[in-house]
Amino acid sequence: MDRDPLVDSGVTGVGIGRVSRDGYKVVVVTTLVSVKSPGGQVRSTHYYAGAVSERIETGIASAQQQFEELVRKAIYVRRYYNQIRSEGRFPAKIPRYEDVPPEILEQTVTVPDHLDIVEIMDSFEATPWLPVVKTTGGDPVKLAVALQAHDLRQPHRNVYLNGFHLRFIERTVEGVTLYLPNELYRARGEWRTRIFHADGIEVDTVSDADTVGGWYDSLSEAWVYLISELRRLTAPAAENRRPAGNTILETGIRAVNLSGYGRKSRRDGVPRWRFTLGISQVEPSGREKRLVLASWRLATVTDEQIRNDLRRAAATSAYRRHLLENGASVKQAYLPRESVVPEEFWPEDPPCQIKADDLWYFAEQREGAKVA
């Protein structure tokens, strides 16, 4: 076959492919290899070096750098594979970059100058993507009825309902073991539902005081309500976020997380808690690091302070994304803590409301005792 100069790596067996994933463009780098099974069968396969997506958030310069690094890895693996074949044998498994011996890694690899990630991306169109609304078992009504009748004190396999992926995670809530999805969590005296859907974030609460039988009855009511809302709302397209490890600390802001830790006082042994709000960014050096935007002492933090700092974090995240989408390099889009974010990026309210009492409740549940 004639080689396409635009994606010719210059090395036989190292391929650069153009594919569509969920309606967006992806450039994939692979190495062609053959492996021999214990039974003596030889099959052709590929080492997957990696891919660069048009949705990459680190800017054009970084995308080109990442692309070239993938090509280098693929070439190193091919050289290692060629060495194995020169010895008259086939590898027993797919060679990986981590398997390449030092003497090969010491060799120089030159990526051809004509390999330009922007030109390659511009050379094809992504196949339009139509979202598939997944429901485990195919019948959303039947599944919803079964879920609403499920006892959340018992495990349940992960399921899809109307496109929403429900993952039942074992959690200890006020001393009781439950199996809850991230969309349902406990706060002081109430259960909350939080749904990330196609049009935003929906939050609601069911208070223990509004039910007759205490917190488990309020949990059952919140669970039934959550399933009904998942039937009504539209699931988001492919999510690109990292949910909080503890749902009550979910910020709902891209690359922004909230964490807390307590240290026991030497004077009275009571833990003093502090929470930090941080954003993950790629530094000019190319290393991803969490930058602390705000730090709160539990003993003194207020609802208004939390609200304002979350608004600032949301503005910082939105402004950084705006810079990257408009061609800024990683270095240009890096925002130090003292950066001034233009007013138009500040939301009126943060995506997820977090109150000071939520932090108190989180700390008390972690310690199981008095905190300060």
Contacts in CASP RR format, 6 or more apart in sequence:
PFRMAT RR
TARGET T0000
AUTHOR 0000-0000-0000
METHOD contacts of the structure
MODEL  1
MDRDPLVDSGVTGVGIGRVSRDGYKVVVVTTLVSVKSPGGQVRSTHYYAG
AVSERIETGIASAQQQFEELVRKAIYVRRYYNQIRSEGRFPAKIPRYEDV
PPEILEQTVTVPDHLDIVEIMDSFEATPWLPVVKTTGGDPVKLAVALQAH
DLRQPHRNVYLNGFHLRFIERTVEGVTLYLPNELYRARGEWRTRIFHADG
IEVDTVSDADTVGGWYDSLSEAWVYLISELRRLTAPAAENRRPAGNTILE
TGIRAVNLSGYGRKSRRDGVPRWRFTLGISQVEPSGREKRLVLASWRLAT
VTDEQIRNDLRRAAATSAYRRHLLENGASVKQAYLPRESVVPEEFWPEDP
PCQIKADDLWYFAEQREGAKVA
3 10 0 8 1.000
5 114 0 8 1.000
6 114 0 8 1.000
6 119 0 8 1.000
6 120 0 8 1.000
6 123 0 8 1.000
7 15 0 8 1.000
7 16 0 8 1.000
7 17 0 8 1.000
7 18 0 8 1.000
7 115 0 8 1.000
7 120 0 8 1.000
8 16 0 8 1.000
8 112 0 8 1.000
8 114 0 8 1.000
9 15 0 8 1.000
9 16 0 8 1.000
9 71 0 8 1.000
9 74 0 8 1.000
9 75 0 8 1.000
9 112 0 8 1.000
9 115 0 8 1.000
10 112 0 8 1.000
11 74 0 8 1.000
11 75 0 8 1.000
11 78 0 8 1.000
12 78 0 8 1.000
13 31 0 8 1.000
13 32 0 8 1.000
13 78 0 8 1.000
14 29 0 8 1.000
14 30 0 8 1.000
14 31 0 8 1.000
14 32 0 8 1.000
14 71 0 8 1.000
14 74 0 8 1.000
14 75 0 8 1.000
14 78 0 8 1.000
15 29 0 8 1.000
15 30 0 8 1.000
15 31 0 8 1.000
15 32 0 8 1.000
15 74 0 8 1.000
16 27 0 8 1.000
16 28 0 8 1.000
16 29 0 8 1.000
16 71 0 8 1.000
16 115 0 8 1.000
16 120 0 8 1.000
17 27 0 8 1.000
17 28 0 8 1.000
17 29 0 8 1.000
17 30 0 8 1.000
18 25 0 8 1.000
18 26 0 8 1.000
18 27 0 8 1.000
18 28 0 8 1.000
18 120 0 8 1.000
18 123 0 8 1.000
18 124 0 8 1.000
19 25 0 8 1.000
19 26 0 8 1.000
19 27 0 8 1.000
19 28 0 8 1.000
20 26 0 8 1.000
20 126 0 8 1.000
20 127 0 8 1.000
20 129 0 8 1.000
21 53 0 8 1.000
22 129 0 8 1.000
22 237 0 8 1.000
22 238 0 8 1.000
23 126 0 8 1.000
23 127 0 8 1.000
23 128 0 8 1.000
23 129 0 8 1.000
24 53 0 8 1.000
24 54 0 8 1.000
24 55 0 8 1.000
24 126 0 8 1.000
24 129 0 8 1.000
25 53 0 8 1.000
25 54 0 8 1.000
25 121 0 8 1.000
25 124 0 8 1.000
25 125 0 8 1.000
25 126 0 8 1.000
26 51 0 8 1.000
26 52 0 8 1.000
26 53 0 8 1.000
26 54 0 8 1.000
27 51 0 8 1.000
27 52 0 8 1.000
27 67 0 8 1.000
27 117 0 8 1.000
27 120 0 8 1.000
27 121 0 8 1.000
28 48 0 8 1.000
28 50 0 8 1.000
28 51 0 8 1.000
29 49 0 8 1.000
29 50 0 8 1.000
29 51 0 8 1.000
29 67 0 8 1.000
29 70 0 8 1.000
29 71 0 8 1.000
29 73 0 8 1.000
29 74 0 8 1.000
30 46 0 8 1.000
30 47 0 8 1.000
30 48 0 8 1.000
30 49 0 8 1.000
30 50 0 8 1.000
30 74 0 8 1.000
31 46 0 8 1.000
31 47 0 8 1.000
31 49 0 8 1.000
31 74 0 8 1.000
31 75 0 8 1.000
31 77 0 8 1.000
31 78 0 8 1.000
31 81 0 8 1.000
31 95 0 8 1.000
32 44 0 8 1.000
32 46 0 8 1.000
32 78 0 8 1.000
33 44 0 8 1.000
33 45 0 8 1.000
33 46 0 8 1.000
33 47 0 8 1.000
33 77 0 8 1.000
33 78 0 8 1.000
33 81 0 8 1.000
33 91 0 8 1.000
33 94 0 8 1.000
33 95 0 8 1.000
34 42 0 8 1.000
34 43 0 8 1.000
34 44 0 8 1.000
34 45 0 8 1.000
34 90 0 8 1.000
35 42 0 8 1.000
35 43 0 8 1.000
35 45 0 8 1.000
35 90 0 8 1.000
35 91 0 8 1.000
35 92 0 8 1.000
35 93 0 8 1.000
35 94 0 8 1.000
36 42 0 8 1.000
36 89 0 8 1.000
36 90 0 8 1.000
36 91 0 8 1.000
36 92 0 8 1.000
37 43 0 8 1.000
37 92 0 8 1.000
38 92 0 8 1.000
42 90 0 8 1.000
45 94 0 8 1.000
46 94 0 8 1.000
47 74 0 8 1.000
47 77 0 8 1.000
47 94 0 8 1.000
47 95 0 8 1.000
47 96 0 8 1.000
47 97 0 8 1.000
49 70 0 8 1.000
49 71 0 8 1.000
49 73 0 8 1.000
49 74 0 8 1.000
49 77 0 8 1.000
49 97 0 8 1.000
50 70 0 8 1.000
51 70 0 8 1.000
52 63 0 8 1.000
52 66 0 8 1.000
52 67 0 8 1.000
52 70 0 8 1.000
52 117 0 8 1.000
54 121 0 8 1.000
54 126 0 8 1.000
55 240 0 8 1.000
56 62 0 8 1.000
56 63 0 8 1.000
56 66 0 8 1.000
57 321 0 8 1.000
57 324 0 8 1.000
58 66 0 8 1.000
58 282 0 8 1.000
58 324 0 8 1.000
58 330 0 8 1.000
58 333 0 8 1.000
59 324 0 8 1.000
59 327 0 8 1.000
59 328 0 8 1.000
59 329 0 8 1.000
59 330 0 8 1.000
59 333 0 8 1.000
60 117 0 8 1.000
60 118 0 8 1.000
60 327 0 8 1.000
60 329 0 8 1.000
61 329 0 8 1.000
61 330 0 8 1.000
62 282 0 8 1.000
62 286 0 8 1.000
62 329 0 8 1.000
62 330 0 8 1.000
63 117 0 8 1.000
63 118 0 8 1.000
64 116 0 8 1.000
64 117 0 8 1.000
64 118 0 8 1.000
67 115 0 8 1.000
67 117 0 8 1.000
68 111 0 8 1.000
68 115 0 8 1.000
71 111 0 8 1.000
71 115 0 8 1.000
72 109 0 8 1.000
72 111 0 8 1.000
73 97 0 8 1.000
75 109 0 8 1.000
76 97 0 8 1.000
76 100 0 8 1.000
76 104 0 8 1.000
76 105 0 8 1.000
76 109 0 8 1.000
77 95 0 8 1.000
77 96 0 8 1.000
77 97 0 8 1.000
77 99 0 8 1.000
77 100 0 8 1.000
79 100 0 8 1.000
79 104 0 8 1.000
79 107 0 8 1.000
80 95 0 8 1.000
80 99 0 8 1.000
80 100 0 8 1.000
80 101 0 8 1.000
80 104 0 8 1.000
81 91 0 8 1.000
81 95 0 8 1.000
83 104 0 8 1.000
84 90 0 8 1.000
84 91 0 8 1.000
84 95 0 8 1.000
131 235 0 8 1.000
131 237 0 8 1.000
133 162 0 8 1.000
133 163 0 8 1.000
133 235 0 8 1.000
134 160 0 8 1.000
134 163 0 8 1.000
134 165 0 8 1.000
135 143 0 8 1.000
135 160 0 8 1.000
135 161 0 8 1.000
135 162 0 8 1.000
135 163 0 8 1.000
136 143 0 8 1.000
136 159 0 8 1.000
136 160 0 8 1.000
136 161 0 8 1.000
137 143 0 8 1.000
140 161 0 8 1.000
140 162 0 8 1.000
140 231 0 8 1.000
143 159 0 8 1.000
143 161 0 8 1.000
144 161 0 8 1.000
144 227 0 8 1.000
144 228 0 8 1.000
144 230 0 8 1.000
144 231 0 8 1.000
147 156 0 8 1.000
147 159 0 8 1.000
147 161 0 8 1.000
147 166 0 8 1.000
147 227 0 8 1.000
148 223 0 8 1.000
148 224 0 8 1.000
148 227 0 8 1.000
148 228 0 8 1.000
150 156 0 8 1.000
150 223 0 8 1.000
152 178 0 8 1.000
152 179 0 8 1.000
152 180 0 8 1.000
152 219 0 8 1.000
152 220 0 8 1.000
152 223 0 8 1.000
153 176 0 8 1.000
153 177 0 8 1.000
153 178 0 8 1.000
153 179 0 8 1.000
154 179 0 8 1.000
155 168 0 8 1.000
155 170 0 8 1.000
155 179 0 8 1.000
156 168 0 8 1.000
156 179 0 8 1.000
157 168 0 8 1.000
158 165 0 8 1.000
158 166 0 8 1.000
158 167 0 8 1.000
158 168 0 8 1.000
159 165 0 8 1.000
159 166 0 8 1.000
160 166 0 8 1.000
161 227 0 8 1.000
161 230 0 8 1.000
161 231 0 8 1.000
162 230 0 8 1.000
162 231 0 8 1.000
162 233 0 8 1.000
162 235 0 8 1.000
163 235 0 8 1.000
164 183 0 8 1.000
164 195 0 8 1.000
164 230 0 8 1.000
164 233 0 8 1.000
164 235 0 8 1.000
166 181 0 8 1.000
166 183 0 8 1.000
166 230 0 8 1.000
167 181 0 8 1.000
167 182 0 8 1.000
168 179 0 8 1.000
168 180 0 8 1.000
168 181 0 8 1.000
169 179 0 8 1.000
169 180 0 8 1.000
169 181 0 8 1.000
169 182 0 8 1.000
170 177 0 8 1.000
170 178 0 8 1.000
170 179 0 8 1.000
171 177 0 8 1.000
171 178 0 8 1.000
171 179 0 8 1.000
171 180 0 8 1.000
172 178 0 8 1.000
173 180 0 8 1.000
173 186 0 8 1.000
173 365 0 8 1.000
174 186 0 8 1.000
174 215 0 8 1.000
174 365 0 8 1.000
178 219 0 8 1.000
181 226 0 8 1.000
182 194 0 8 1.000
182 243 0 8 1.000
182 247 0 8 1.000
182 250 0 8 1.000
183 193 0 8 1.000
183 194 0 8 1.000
183 195 0 8 1.000
183 226 0 8 1.000
183 230 0 8 1.000
184 191 0 8 1.000
184 192 0 8 1.000
184 193 0 8 1.000
184 219 0 8 1.000
184 222 0 8 1.000
184 223 0 8 1.000
184 226 0 8 1.000
185 191 0 8 1.000
185 192 0 8 1.000
185 194 0 8 1.000
185 247 0 8 1.000
185 248 0 8 1.000
186 192 0 8 1.000
186 248 0 8 1.000
187 205 0 8 1.000
187 248 0 8 1.000
187 357 0 8 1.000
187 358 0 8 1.000
187 361 0 8 1.000
188 357 0 8 1.000
188 358 0 8 1.000
188 360 0 8 1.000
188 361 0 8 1.000
189 207 0 8 1.000
189 208 0 8 1.000
189 209 0 8 1.000
189 215 0 8 1.000
190 205 0 8 1.000
190 206 0 8 1.000
190 207 0 8 1.000
190 208 0 8 1.000
190 218 0 8 1.000
191 205 0 8 1.000
191 206 0 8 1.000
191 215 0 8 1.000
191 218 0 8 1.000
191 219 0 8 1.000
191 221 0 8 1.000
191 222 0 8 1.000
192 203 0 8 1.000
192 204 0 8 1.000
192 205 0 8 1.000
192 206 0 8 1.000
192 222 0 8 1.000
193 202 0 8 1.000
193 203 0 8 1.000
193 204 0 8 1.000
193 205 0 8 1.000
193 206 0 8 1.000
193 222 0 8 1.000
193 225 0 8 1.000
193 226 0 8 1.000
193 229 0 8 1.000
194 201 0 8 1.000
194 202 0 8 1.000
194 203 0 8 1.000
194 247 0 8 1.000
194 250 0 8 1.000
194 352 0 8 1.000
195 201 0 8 1.000
195 202 0 8 1.000
195 203 0 8 1.000
195 226 0 8 1.000
195 229 0 8 1.000
195 230 0 8 1.000
195 233 0 8 1.000
196 236 0 8 1.000
196 239 0 8 1.000
196 241 0 8 1.000
196 252 0 8 1.000
197 233 0 8 1.000
197 234 0 8 1.000
197 235 0 8 1.000
197 236 0 8 1.000
198 233 0 8 1.000
198 234 0 8 1.000
198 235 0 8 1.000
198 236 0 8 1.000
198 237 0 8 1.000
199 233 0 8 1.000
199 234 0 8 1.000
200 236 0 8 1.000
201 252 0 8 1.000
201 351 0 8 1.000
201 352 0 8 1.000
202 229 0 8 1.000
202 233 0 8 1.000
203 352 0 8 1.000
203 353 0 8 1.000
204 225 0 8 1.000
204 229 0 8 1.000
205 222 0 8 1.000
206 218 0 8 1.000
206 219 0 8 1.000
206 221 0 8 1.000
206 222 0 8 1.000
206 225 0 8 1.000
207 218 0 8 1.000
208 214 0 8 1.000
208 215 0 8 1.000
208 218 0 8 1.000
210 218 0 8 1.000
211 217 0 8 1.000
211 218 0 8 1.000
211 221 0 8 1.000
240 254 0 8 1.000
241 252 0 8 1.000
241 254 0 8 1.000
242 257 0 8 1.000
243 250 0 8 1.000
244 250 0 8 1.000
244 251 0 8 1.000
244 257 0 8 1.000
244 258 0 8 1.000
246 362 0 8 1.000
248 354 0 8 1.000
248 358 0 8 1.000
248 361 0 8 1.000
248 362 0 8 1.000
249 257 0 8 1.000
249 258 0 8 1.000
249 259 0 8 1.000
249 260 0 8 1.000
249 354 0 8 1.000
249 358 0 8 1.000
249 362 0 8 1.000
250 258 0 8 1.000
250 352 0 8 1.000
251 257 0 8 1.000
251 258 0 8 1.000
251 277 0 8 1.000
251 310 0 8 1.000
251 313 0 8 1.000
251 314 0 8 1.000
251 350 0 8 1.000
251 351 0 8 1.000
251 352 0 8 1.000
251 354 0 8 1.000
252 350 0 8 1.000
252 351 0 8 1.000
252 352 0 8 1.000
253 310 0 8 1.000
253 313 0 8 1.000
253 314 0 8 1.000
253 317 0 8 1.000
253 350 0 8 1.000
253 351 0 8 1.000
253 352 0 8 1.000
254 317 0 8 1.000
254 321 0 8 1.000
255 279 0 8 1.000
255 280 0 8 1.000
255 281 0 8 1.000
255 317 0 8 1.000
255 320 0 8 1.000
256 277 0 8 1.000
256 278 0 8 1.000
256 279 0 8 1.000
256 280 0 8 1.000
256 293 0 8 1.000
256 313 0 8 1.000
256 314 0 8 1.000
256 316 0 8 1.000
256 317 0 8 1.000
257 277 0 8 1.000
257 278 0 8 1.000
257 280 0 8 1.000
257 290 0 8 1.000
258 275 0 8 1.000
258 276 0 8 1.000
258 277 0 8 1.000
258 278 0 8 1.000
258 354 0 8 1.000
259 275 0 8 1.000
259 276 0 8 1.000
260 273 0 8 1.000
260 274 0 8 1.000
260 275 0 8 1.000
260 276 0 8 1.000
260 359 0 8 1.000
260 362 0 8 1.000
260 363 0 8 1.000
261 273 0 8 1.000
261 274 0 8 1.000
262 271 0 8 1.000
262 272 0 8 1.000
262 273 0 8 1.000
262 274 0 8 1.000
262 363 0 8 1.000
262 367 0 8 1.000
262 371 0 8 1.000
263 271 0 8 1.000
263 272 0 8 1.000
263 274 0 8 1.000
264 270 0 8 1.000
264 271 0 8 1.000
264 272 0 8 1.000
265 271 0 8 1.000
265 272 0 8 1.000
265 372 0 8 1.000
270 370 0 8 1.000
270 371 0 8 1.000
270 372 0 8 1.000
271 363 0 8 1.000
271 367 0 8 1.000
271 369 0 8 1.000
271 371 0 8 1.000
271 372 0 8 1.000
272 297 0 8 1.000
272 298 0 8 1.000
272 299 0 8 1.000
272 371 0 8 1.000
272 372 0 8 1.000
273 297 0 8 1.000
273 298 0 8 1.000
273 299 0 8 1.000
273 359 0 8 1.000
273 363 0 8 1.000
273 371 0 8 1.000
273 372 0 8 1.000
274 295 0 8 1.000
274 296 0 8 1.000
274 297 0 8 1.000
274 298 0 8 1.000
275 295 0 8 1.000
275 296 0 8 1.000
275 298 0 8 1.000
275 301 0 8 1.000
275 359 0 8 1.000
276 292 0 8 1.000
276 294 0 8 1.000
276 295 0 8 1.000
276 296 0 8 1.000
277 292 0 8 1.000
277 293 0 8 1.000
277 294 0 8 1.000
277 295 0 8 1.000
277 296 0 8 1.000
277 309 0 8 1.000
277 310 0 8 1.000
277 313 0 8 1.000
278 290 0 8 1.000
278 291 0 8 1.000
278 292 0 8 1.000
278 293 0 8 1.000
278 294 0 8 1.000
278 313 0 8 1.000
279 290 0 8 1.000
279 291 0 8 1.000
279 293 0 8 1.000
279 313 0 8 1.000
279 316 0 8 1.000
279 317 0 8 1.000
279 320 0 8 1.000
279 335 0 8 1.000
280 288 0 8 1.000
280 289 0 8 1.000
280 290 0 8 1.000
280 291 0 8 1.000
281 288 0 8 1.000
281 289 0 8 1.000
281 291 0 8 1.000
281 320 0 8 1.000
281 333 0 8 1.000
281 334 0 8 1.000
281 335 0 8 1.000
282 288 0 8 1.000
282 330 0 8 1.000
282 334 0 8 1.000
283 289 0 8 1.000
283 330 0 8 1.000
283 334 0 8 1.000
284 330 0 8 1.000
284 331 0 8 1.000
284 334 0 8 1.000
286 330 0 8 1.000
291 335 0 8 1.000
291 336 0 8 1.000
291 337 0 8 1.000
292 337 0 8 1.000
293 309 0 8 1.000
293 312 0 8 1.000
293 313 0 8 1.000
293 316 0 8 1.000
293 337 0 8 1.000
294 309 0 8 1.000
294 312 0 8 1.000
294 313 0 8 1.000
296 305 0 8 1.000
296 306 0 8 1.000
296 309 0 8 1.000
296 359 0 8 1.000
298 356 0 8 1.000
298 359 0 8 1.000
298 360 0 8 1.000
298 363 0 8 1.000
298 371 0 8 1.000
298 372 0 8 1.000
299 372 0 8 1.000
301 356 0 8 1.000
301 359 0 8 1.000
302 356 0 8 1.000
303 355 0 8 1.000
303 356 0 8 1.000
306 354 0 8 1.000
306 355 0 8 1.000
306 356 0 8 1.000
306 359 0 8 1.000
307 349 0 8 1.000
307 350 0 8 1.000
307 353 0 8 1.000
310 350 0 8 1.000
310 352 0 8 1.000
310 354 0 8 1.000
311 346 0 8 1.000
311 347 0 8 1.000
311 348 0 8 1.000
311 349 0 8 1.000
311 350 0 8 1.000
312 341 0 8 1.000
312 346 0 8 1.000
313 350 0 8 1.000
314 346 0 8 1.000
314 347 0 8 1.000
314 350 0 8 1.000
314 351 0 8 1.000
315 341 0 8 1.000
315 345 0 8 1.000
315 346 0 8 1.000
315 347 0 8 1.000
316 335 0 8 1.000
316 339 0 8 1.000
316 341 0 8 1.000
318 345 0 8 1.000
318 347 0 8 1.000
319 335 0 8 1.000
319 341 0 8 1.000
319 342 0 8 1.000
319 345 0 8 1.000
320 333 0 8 1.000
320 335 0 8 1.000
322 345 0 8 1.000
323 332 0 8 1.000
323 333 0 8 1.000
324 333 0 8 1.000
335 341 0 8 1.000
360 371 0 8 1.000
363 371 0 8 1.000
364 370 0 8 1.000
364 371 0 8 1.000
END
